[in-house]
Amino acid sequence: MTRTVPGSILAPAVPINLSGKEQGNFKMDLENSSLWKQFSGIGTEMVITKTGRRMFPQLKVKLSGLNPSLRYILLLEVVPADASKYRFQGGCWHAVGSAEPRLPDRMFIHPDSPATGAHWQGRTISFHQVKLTNNTLDTHGHIILHSLHRYQPRVHVIEARDARMWGGIRQSFVFPETQFFAVTAYQNSKITELKINSNPFARGFRENGMNMMSGSNLLIDHSPPGVQFPNLLSVWSFCFHLLHCQFATSHTHTHTHIFRTACPLRGHGEPEPTRQHRA
């Protein structure tokens, strides 16, 4: 049974310039901050491809300060860090002009959403399912980025007490060390080397003498796919529908079952079936 999404569902206004671990009553920590800082010290690069590429390092966070009995939705978006285009030259990145026009914003909703505060606070929250692409005609819901531009991931925590108005609490978190340059091929050999040394799935490359030409094939991921959306309307429509799916479904069903079978928007962000992913 499908439901009509009310026109009153609007994206919450979220300020762009946010930083730090603590917003209001919520606290978020970047669990693998030390790894991100290693990359940031060199100039983190993320490869983008036509079919979509996963991020490495992965974005892993921990939340606290949530109401254990209330439900929350977690969203990830990737926004331009500045208004410049870059070039890697002489061993470092240089701004060489104005950024290309901003692409349509896309958001990734964590597949556990909506879940109680107790659920979110009791585990590491990973966004490793997110894929980045340079295909402006992408129909899989991957996040579309310009190559040779710098980007900043942002995590939004939204209280899902009211499906149409999103309650009164929503917070956003930014970790400056997670900024990265989008590239179609790694520019800095130090980044390639660090990715090979840091990725637990890259043992074969280390044993073979760190084949730099194959250094981008770093990650085999057997985790379930997430959900990505092309715009804010899709995000809010999906969340509204998902909330009502949960209310209407017996508690004997698992959350995964509800998520995969009861929501027709699931297919909108279905990644390709391959299990060979690259960092």
C-alpha positions as CSV (number, residue, x, y, z in Angstrom):
1,M,0.0,0.0,0.0
2,T,1.4,3.3,-1.0
3,R,0.9,6.6,0.8
4,T,0.7,10.1,-0.5
5,V,3.5,12.3,0.9
6,P,2.1,15.5,2.4
7,G,3.3,18.8,0.8
8,S,4.1,20.1,4.3
9,I,7.3,17.9,4.5
10,L,10.1,20.4,4.1
11,A,13.8,20.0,4.5
12,P,15.1,21.4,7.8
13,A,17.1,24.6,7.5
14,V,20.7,23.6,8.4
15,P,23.5,26.2,8.6
16,I,26.4,25.5,6.4
17,N,29.2,26.7,8.6
18,L,29.1,24.2,11.5
19,S,32.0,22.5,13.2
20,G,33.0,20.8,16.4
21,K,31.8,17.7,18.2
22,E,28.9,19.1,20.2
23,Q,25.7,20.7,19.0
24,G,22.9,21.4,21.5
25,N,22.3,18.3,23.6
26,F,24.0,15.9,21.1
27,K,27.6,15.0,21.0
28,M,29.2,13.2,18.0
29,D,32.8,11.9,17.9
30,L,34.7,10.8,14.8
31,E,35.8,7.4,15.8
32,N,38.6,7.0,13.3
33,S,39.8,10.6,13.7
34,S,43.5,9.7,14.0
35,L,43.3,7.9,10.6
36,W,41.5,10.8,9.0
37,K,44.2,13.2,10.4
38,Q,46.9,11.1,8.8
39,F,45.3,11.5,5.4
40,S,44.4,15.2,6.0
41,G,48.0,16.0,6.8
42,I,48.9,14.9,3.2
43,G,45.8,16.0,1.5
44,T,43.0,13.4,1.4
45,E,41.9,12.3,-2.0
46,M,38.8,10.3,-2.9
47,V,38.5,8.7,-6.3
48,I,35.2,9.3,-8.1
49,T,34.1,7.2,-11.1
50,K,31.1,6.9,-13.5
51,T,29.8,3.8,-11.7
52,G,30.5,5.1,-8.1
53,R,33.3,4.5,-5.7
54,R,33.2,4.1,-1.9
55,M,35.1,6.3,0.5
56,F,38.3,5.3,2.3
57,P,38.8,6.2,5.1
58,Q,35.3,5.3,6.0
59,L,33.2,7.8,7.9
60,K,32.7,6.3,11.4
61,V,31.1,8.2,14.2
62,K,29.7,7.7,17.7
63,L,26.7,9.6,19.2
64,S,25.7,10.5,22.7
65,G,23.2,12.8,24.4
66,L,20.2,11.3,22.6
67,N,17.0,10.5,24.2
68,P,17.1,6.6,24.4
69,S,13.4,6.2,23.7
70,L,13.0,8.7,20.9
71,R,13.7,7.8,17.3
72,Y,16.3,9.6,15.1
73,I,17.2,9.7,11.4
74,L,20.9,10.1,10.3
75,L,21.7,11.7,7.0
76,L,25.1,12.3,5.3
77,E,25.7,14.9,2.7
78,V,28.9,16.1,1.0
79,V,29.1,19.8,0.3
80,P,31.8,22.0,-1.4
81,A,34.4,23.1,1.1
82,D,35.1,26.3,-0.8
83,A,34.6,28.1,-4.2
84,S,37.8,27.0,-5.9
85,K,39.0,24.4,-8.4
86,Y,42.3,22.8,-7.7
87,R,45.4,21.3,-9.4
88,F,48.0,19.0,-7.8
89,Q,51.4,20.4,-8.8
90,G,54.8,20.4,-7.2
91,G,53.7,17.9,-4.5
92,C,50.8,20.0,-3.2
93,W,47.4,21.3,-4.1
94,H,46.9,24.8,-5.5
95,A,43.7,26.7,-6.2
96,V,43.7,27.5,-9.9
97,G,40.3,29.2,-10.5
98,S,36.7,29.3,-9.6
99,A,34.7,26.2,-8.9
100,E,32.4,24.8,-11.5
101,P,28.7,25.3,-10.9
102,R,27.4,23.4,-7.9
103,L,25.8,20.1,-8.7
104,P,22.4,19.1,-7.3
105,D,22.6,18.1,-3.6
106,R,22.2,14.5,-2.8
107,M,21.9,12.9,0.6
108,F,22.5,9.5,2.0
109,I,20.2,8.2,4.7
110,H,21.7,5.7,7.0
111,P,19.9,2.3,6.5
112,D,19.2,1.9,10.3
113,S,17.1,5.1,10.2
114,P,14.8,5.7,11.9
115,A,16.1,4.1,15.1
116,T,15.9,4.9,18.8
117,G,18.6,6.9,20.6
118,A,19.5,3.7,22.5
119,H,20.2,2.0,19.2
120,W,22.4,4.8,17.8
121,Q,24.3,5.3,21.1
122,G,25.2,1.7,21.5
123,R,27.3,1.2,18.4
124,T,29.7,2.6,15.9
125,I,27.8,4.3,13.1
126,S,29.5,3.7,9.7
127,F,28.7,5.4,6.4
128,H,30.8,3.0,4.4
129,Q,28.0,2.3,1.9
130,V,28.1,5.8,0.4
131,K,29.3,6.0,-3.2
132,L,30.8,9.0,-5.0
133,T,30.5,9.5,-8.7
134,N,31.3,12.1,-11.4
135,N,28.4,11.0,-13.6
136,T,26.0,13.9,-13.8
137,L,23.4,11.6,-15.3
138,D,23.7,9.0,-12.5
139,T,20.4,7.2,-11.8
140,H,21.6,5.1,-8.8
141,G,21.4,7.9,-6.2
142,H,25.2,8.2,-5.7
143,I,26.6,11.5,-4.6
144,I,27.7,13.5,-7.6
145,L,30.9,15.5,-7.3
146,H,33.2,17.5,-9.5
147,S,36.7,16.3,-10.0
148,L,39.6,18.5,-8.7
149,H,37.3,20.2,-6.1
150,R,37.5,20.0,-2.4
151,Y,34.5,18.7,-0.3
152,Q,33.3,18.5,3.3
153,P,31.1,15.7,4.6
154,R,28.3,16.7,7.0
155,V,26.3,14.4,9.2
156,H,22.7,15.5,10.2
157,V,20.8,14.0,13.2
158,I,17.0,14.6,13.0
159,E,14.5,13.7,15.7
160,A,11.7,11.7,14.0
161,R,9.0,12.3,16.6
162,D,6.8,13.9,14.0
163,A,7.1,12.5,10.4
164,R,5.9,15.8,8.9
165,M,7.5,18.4,11.0
166,W,10.6,16.4,12.3
167,G,9.9,17.4,15.9
168,G,11.9,20.3,17.2
169,I,15.4,18.9,17.3
170,R,17.9,18.6,14.5
171,Q,21.7,19.0,14.7
172,S,24.5,18.9,12.2
173,F,28.1,17.9,12.6
174,V,31.3,18.7,10.6
175,F,34.7,17.3,11.2
176,P,37.3,19.4,9.2
177,E,39.8,16.5,9.0
178,T,37.3,14.7,6.8
179,Q,37.7,17.2,3.9
180,F,38.9,15.7,0.7
181,F,39.8,16.4,-2.9
182,A,37.7,14.5,-5.5
183,V,39.9,13.0,-8.2
184,T,39.5,10.5,-11.1
185,A,42.9,9.1,-10.3
186,Y,45.1,9.6,-7.3
187,Q,47.4,12.5,-7.7
188,N,49.7,12.2,-4.7
189,S,51.6,8.9,-4.5
190,K,51.8,9.3,-0.7
191,I,48.0,9.0,-0.6
192,T,48.1,5.8,-2.6
193,E,50.7,4.4,-0.3
194,L,48.8,5.4,2.9
195,K,45.6,3.9,1.6
196,I,47.3,0.6,0.9
197,N,49.0,0.6,4.3
198,S,45.9,1.6,6.2
199,N,43.2,-0.5,4.5
200,P,42.7,-3.9,6.2
201,F,41.5,-5.3,2.9
202,A,44.7,-4.3,1.0
203,R,46.9,-7.1,2.4
204,G,47.5,-8.5,-1.1
205,F,48.9,-5.2,-2.4
206,R,51.3,-4.9,0.6
207,E,52.5,-8.5,0.0
208,N,53.1,-7.8,-3.7
209,G,55.3,-4.8,-3.0
210,M,52.5,-2.2,-3.1
211,N,51.8,-2.2,-6.8
212,M,51.1,1.5,-7.3
213,M,49.4,1.0,-10.6
214,S,46.7,-1.2,-8.9
215,G,46.6,0.8,-5.7
216,S,43.1,2.0,-6.2
217,N,41.7,-1.6,-5.9
218,L,41.7,-1.6,-2.2
219,L,38.4,-2.7,-0.7
220,I,36.2,-5.8,-0.9
221,D,33.1,-4.9,1.0
222,H,30.5,-7.6,1.9
223,S,28.3,-5.3,3.9
224,P,24.6,-4.6,2.8
225,P,24.0,-1.6,0.6
226,G,22.7,1.6,1.9
227,V,20.2,4.1,0.4
228,Q,21.1,7.2,-1.5
229,F,18.8,9.9,-2.7
230,P,19.1,12.5,-5.5
231,N,17.5,15.4,-3.6
232,L,16.0,16.5,-0.4
233,L,12.4,15.8,-1.5
234,S,13.3,12.1,-2.0
235,V,14.9,12.0,1.4
236,W,11.9,13.4,3.2
237,S,9.5,11.4,1.1
238,F,11.3,8.2,1.9
239,C,11.6,9.0,5.7
240,F,7.9,9.8,5.9
241,H,7.0,6.6,4.2
242,L,9.5,4.6,6.3
243,L,8.1,5.9,9.5
244,H,4.6,4.9,8.5
245,C,5.8,1.5,7.4
246,Q,7.1,0.9,10.8
247,F,3.9,2.0,12.5
248,A,1.8,-0.3,10.3
249,T,4.1,-3.4,10.5
250,S,3.9,-5.9,13.3
251,H,6.7,-5.9,15.8
252,T,7.5,-9.5,14.9
253,H,9.1,-8.3,11.7
254,T,12.7,-7.2,11.9
255,H,13.8,-3.7,11.0
256,T,15.8,-5.0,8.1
257,H,12.7,-6.8,6.7
258,I,10.6,-3.7,6.9
259,F,13.4,-1.6,5.3
260,R,13.9,-3.9,2.4
261,T,10.4,-5.0,1.6
262,A,7.8,-2.4,2.7
263,C,9.2,0.7,1.1
264,P,9.0,1.2,-2.7
265,L,11.6,4.0,-2.7
266,R,14.2,1.4,-1.7
267,G,15.1,0.7,-5.3
268,H,15.8,4.4,-6.0
269,G,19.3,4.1,-4.6
270,E,20.1,0.4,-5.2
271,P,23.8,0.1,-5.9
272,E,25.0,-2.3,-8.6
273,P,25.2,-6.0,-7.5
274,T,29.0,-6.3,-7.6
275,R,30.8,-6.9,-4.3
276,Q,34.1,-5.6,-5.6
277,H,34.5,-2.1,-4.4
278,R,37.4,0.3,-4.5
279,A,38.6,2.8,-1.9
